[in-house]
Amino acid sequence: MDPITFLILMVAALMLLMFCGLEIAWSVGVVATAGLIWYTGQPIDQLAAATWSSLNSFTLTAMPLFILMGNILGNSGVHERLFNAIDK
């Protein structure tokens, strides 16, 4: 299958999933996974292993904790007191 037909098919599948009521993130994930399996011809367990090895890094462990810290500071009101202290 030529790349243009493949692209049109993937975009049509994405639109179909979104029109059926599936959320955008899940629609993109389903279409991307199906496209990787179909286009590369790799088995699903090899794709899972490659995904795990790319996400299993020490650097990425700080990101969820940083987001959690920002959520806690934002919802507790501490950020307003910090900005007021810096302003003075």
Stockholm file with secondary structure:
# STOCKHOLM 1.0

chainA/1-88         MDPITFLILMVAALMLLMFCGLEIAWSVGVVATAGLIWYTGQPIDQLAAATWSSLNSFTLTAMPLFILMGNILGNSGVHERLFNAIDK
#=GR chainA/1-88 SS CCHHHHHHHHHHHHHHHHHTTCCHHHHHHHHHHHHHHHHHCCCHHHHHHHHHHHHCCSGGGHHHHHHHHHHHHHHHTHHHHHHHHHHC
#=GC SS_cons        CCHHHHHHHHHHHHHHHHHTTCCHHHHHHHHHHHHHHHHHCCCHHHHHHHHHHHHCCSGGGHHHHHHHHHHHHHHHTHHHHHHHHHHC
//
